[in-house]
Amino acid sequence: MKKTLVLLAAACAATFTLNAQAATKWDLPSAYPASNLHTQNLEQFIKDVKELSGGELDITLHNNASLYKAPEIKRAVQGNQAQIGEILLTNFANEDPIYALDGLPFLATGYDAAWKLYQAQKELLNKKLQSQGMTLLYTVAWPPQGIFANKDIKTVADLKGVKWRAYSPVTARIAELVGAQPVTIQQSELAQAMATGVVDAFMTSGSTGWDTKTYEYIKKFYDTQAWLPKNAVIMNKKAYDQLDDKSKQALLKAGAEAEKRGWALSKEKTQWYLDKLAENGMEIIKPSKELMQGLDKVGETMLAEWIKRAGPDGQKVIDAYRASN
């Protein structure tokens, strides 16, 4: 009897060990805090994946740049140091023009237009990621971008000389075109940069303004609705290929739901962020006609530069996007 109990215990232990080994562990680095809409969406995505996979795929979220800083996440996924990650596409604009597209000012200025632009670029975007050993799972747009500043800005000339936070090559190029001084600052470092006077103006969303408590340092927001950059959740292709079918399907289904939910959440919270900024003393300003005309010219210049760099494939994306409007 004793021997039987020992054998039974050993069998149970072996089964437990096998089950424990069966659970695949993935790491998911993100650059944004827990309060951010993208992070909240990721948390639900991870829960959905675990449930749909029956616990066979367990993803750990590392938010607020705690595992990798924003510009490092793509390389970490590419090298399989992290199996899945969330990136801001425009951070990698210097690598390939497809990463720059949704950061071009005034090309796609609302959620419907941004979604159509995504549909037009998706195939080329995923083709580029696949060539680098990754695959696209889903994207979510940020709320529209505006200008945070303490000074009156009536024309683009008023931006000349300001210390301008650039978080991507695209925003750095805008700084160059308006005569501002670009300073590379990622979101996790922004509050300190404002507190110490390293930057005094920048273009970003109301979401980032709220997350970083910009209202404590800057008092004006010019609601230009210039563009809606996208975050993309990408996976290491080899890591994905090694999963069992149930885990693969869990990722695809949870990703599709996260994309749908994330776009809706972003749109829903756009006005909420502006209201909260106003409640905390920020002036929400409708930009002047002269400022918008100047920014439109910046956008036209950057689109022409983009098409020249992107070549025929890029032109096809722009043509497809314009045909959908």
N, C-alpha and C positions, 0 to 999 in steps of 0.2 A: 504493500500500500504506500509506504513511504517512498519507495522507488518510483511508483507511478506519479505521485504528487511532484516529485523532483523533475521528472520528465515533462509533466504538464506545465510546470512553472518555466522550464527551459524553453518549451515550445511557445508559450505566451510571450516570453522575453524576446525570442527570435522574431516572432510576428510583429511585436512592437517596434523592434529595431528596423525591420524591413519597411514598415509603414512610415517610420520617421525618416528613413533614407529616401522614401518615395517622394516626399514633399520637396519640390525644387524651390530654392531660395534665390530671389532676384533682388537687386538694389536699384532704386529709382531716385537719382539726384534731381533736385529742383532748386531754383535760385530765389524762390519767393517765400514770404512768411506764411504762417498758418492762417492769418486773416485774409489772405489774397484769394480771389475767386478761382484762380487756376489751381491753387493748392487744395482748396475745398473740393474742387472737382476731382482732383487726383485721389484724394482720400476715399471718395465714393467709388471711383474706378477700381481701386485696390481691393476694397471690400467685395465689389461685384466679381472680380477675377477669382478671389479666394472661394466665394460661394459657388460660382459656376464651374470651377475646376474641382469641386469637392475637396478643397484643401490641398490639392496636389501642386498648386503654384502659389507661393507665398511671397509677396512683394513688400519690401521695406522702403518707406518713403523717407528721404533725407532732405528736408526742406530748408529754405533760407540760406542756401549755399553752404550748408554744414559739411557736405562731403566733397563737393567740387564747386568752384566758382562758376558763374554763368558761362564764360567763354571756354571753360575746360570740359563742360559736360558732353559735348558732341564727341570729342576725342576719346573720352572715357568710355562711351558707348561703342564707338568704332573699335576700340582696343579690347572690348569686353571686360574692362575693369568694372563697369556697370552694365548690366544687361539691357536696361531700359532707362530712358531719361527724357526730361522735358527741356527743350531749347527754345530760345527766341530766334526765329529764322534770320532776322536781319543782323544778328551778331556775326554771321558768317558770310556777309555780303562780299568780302574780299576773296573768298574761296571760289564763288561761282555766282553769276548774276541771278540765278533762280532764287537764291536765298535773300536777295535784296528787293525782290519785286514788290511785296506788300508793304514796304517802307517808303515807297515813292510818294511824295506829297500830292494829294488831290487826284490821284489816279482812281482810287476807290474810297469814297468818303463816308459811306453808310454801311450798315450791316448787310443789306441785300446786295449791294455792289461788292462788298468784301467777300461774300459767299460766292458770287459769280466769278470773281477773280481767282478764288481758291479752286473752283472747279476747272478753270482754264489752265491753271498752273500745276495741278495735282500730278498728272502723268509725268511731266518733265521733272518735277520735284522728287518724286519717288524713284525715277530712273537715276537721278544723280545720287540719291542716298544709297540705292542698291549698288551702284558702282563703287561706293565707299564701304561696302560691307554692312549696310544698315537697311532698315525698311521703315516706312512711314506707317504709324498706327492711326493717329488722328491729329487734328489741329483745333485750336480755339482762338478766336480773335480777342484782342484787348479792346476796351472802350476807345472811342476816337481820341486822337492826340490834340492837345492844345498847348499854349505857351504859358508857363509860370514865370512871373517876373515881378519885381517891385517897382519898376519904372513904368511910365506911360509909354505905350507902344502904339503909335498911330500909323507908322509905315515901317517897312523892313529896314530903313535907314536907322531907325531908333534901336536896332539890335546890334549896330556896329560897336565892337569893342567889349560887349558884355562877356562875362566868363560863363560859357555855355556848356552845360553838361552834355557830353556825347556818350551814349551807351552802345553805339553801333557805328560801323562805317557810314551808314546812311545818314545818321544824325550828325556825324562829324562833317559830312559833305554839305549838309544844310548850313552848318555854322560857317564854313568857308564861303559859301555863296552869299550869305547875308553880312559877312564881315565880322562875325563874332569870334571869340577865342575858344576853340573846343578843348574841353578837359574830359578825359575818359573816366567815367564814374559809373559803376554798376549799382543796381538798386540797393543792395545790402550795405553799401557805403555812402548812400546819398544823404541821409540825415546828418552824418558827421561832416560831410562836405559842405552842406548848407550852413551848419552851425559855425564852422571855422572860416567861412567866406571863400572857400575854394571855388564854388559856383554861385552865380546869382540869377541865372535864367536857364530854362531848358524847355524842350517839348516832350511831353509824356501824357499819359492818360490820367483822368481823375482818380482811377484806381490806385496808381502809384502815388499820386498826391496824397491820398488818404492813408495808405499803408505807411508812408514815410513821415506823416505829420508835417507835410510841407507848409501848412498854414501857420506853423510856429515860426517860420522864417520868411516866407514869401506871402504877399497879401493880394496878388492879382492873378487871375486865370483868364486868359483870352481863349474863348471856346471856338477855335478855328476848325475843329473836326477834320484835321489834315489827312489822316490815314488811320487804318486799323491794323497794326502789325499782328502777326500770329505767333503763338507758341505751338510747337509741334512736339508730340510724344513719339519718339523713335526707339526702335529696338535693334539690338545686335542680331544680324541675320543668322549667324551660326547658332547663337543661343536659342533663337526662336525655332530653327529647324530641328534642334535636338529635343524639343518638347514632345510629349505625347499629344495625340489628336485632341483629347479633351481639353488640355491646357491651351492649345492653339485656338480652339474654338471659343474658349472662355475669354481669351485676350481680344479676339476679333469682335465678339459680341459686346463685351464691356467697353471696348474702344469706340464702337459705333454709338453706344448709349452716351458715353462721356462726351463725344463730339457734339451730339444733339443737345445734351444738357448744358454743356459749357457755352456754346454759342447763345443759347437762350438766357443763361445766367448773366453773361457779359452784357447782353442788350438790356436785360431787366435792371441791372445795377448801375447802368450809365448815369441816369438822372439821380439815383440815390447817392452816388459818390459826390456829384456836384452839390446836391442839397447839404450833405454833411460838411463839405468844405465851406460852404456859405455859413452854415450854423456856427462854424469855428472861426469866423471873421474874415474869410476870403471873399473878395469881390469877384463875381463871375461876370465877365465882360463879353459882350458881342463885339467881335473885331470890326474895325472900320473897313470901308470899301477899299481904301487905299492899301491897307495892310494885306487884305485878301488878294488884291491884284498883284502885289509884289510877291506874295507867297505862291500864287499861281504860276508866275514866271519862273520861280525856283523849281517848281514841280515840272514845268515844261522842259527846262534845261536838264533836269535829272532823268526824265523819261527818255529824252533824246540820247543822253549818254548811255543809258541802260540798253536801249535797242542796239546801239552801235556795238556795245560790248557783248550782248547776248546773241547777236547774229540772227540767221533765219529762224532758228527754233524759238528765240525770244519774240520775234515778230509774229510768229504763228500764235503764241500765247496771247499777245496783245490783240491780235485780230479776232481770236476766238472770244476773248472777254468783251470786246466792243460789240461783236455780233450778238452777244447774249443780252445786251442792254436795250 
